[in-house]
Amino acid sequence: NYYDSGKNDGVHWAKTVHYEELMYALNWNDLDSALQDRVLGDYFTKKQSESRLMAVTPDGLNEYFRVYLEGWKSGVEQFWEEIREKL
């Protein structure tokens, strides 16, 4: 399931980055430009290359990559909800 995979990756990513990157990701919502993003682009390019099904077509992101990104964003938000009161 690409959503669950993305969500797990999002939680893991959020646990390993600096506060500024976490804040950036929480406000990030341009899924269509994920691979070109100045902060997240390299990360998503690596993740996308690990799965042949998460392709980018001339029409944009395919459904698997889009679902992965939605799950990733949800994982980042879930991590933030768990820790924000502790900061």
HUSUL-V452884 format. One line per field, one symbol per residue. phi: phi as a letter, one per 30 degrees, with the letter a starting at -180 (. if undefined). burial: b if it has 9 or more other ideal C-beta (glycine too) atoms within 8 Angstrom, else e. A space follows every 10 residues. Layout:
# HUSUL-V452884
phi->???
burial->???
This chain:
# HUSUL-V452884
phi->.ddddddddd ddeddccded ddddddcdbc edcedcddcc eddddddddd bddccccedj dddddddedd dedddddddd ddcdddd
burial->ebbebbbbbb bbbbeeeeee bbebbbebee beebbebeeb beebbebbee beebbeeeee bbebbbbbbb bbbbbbbbbb eeeeeee
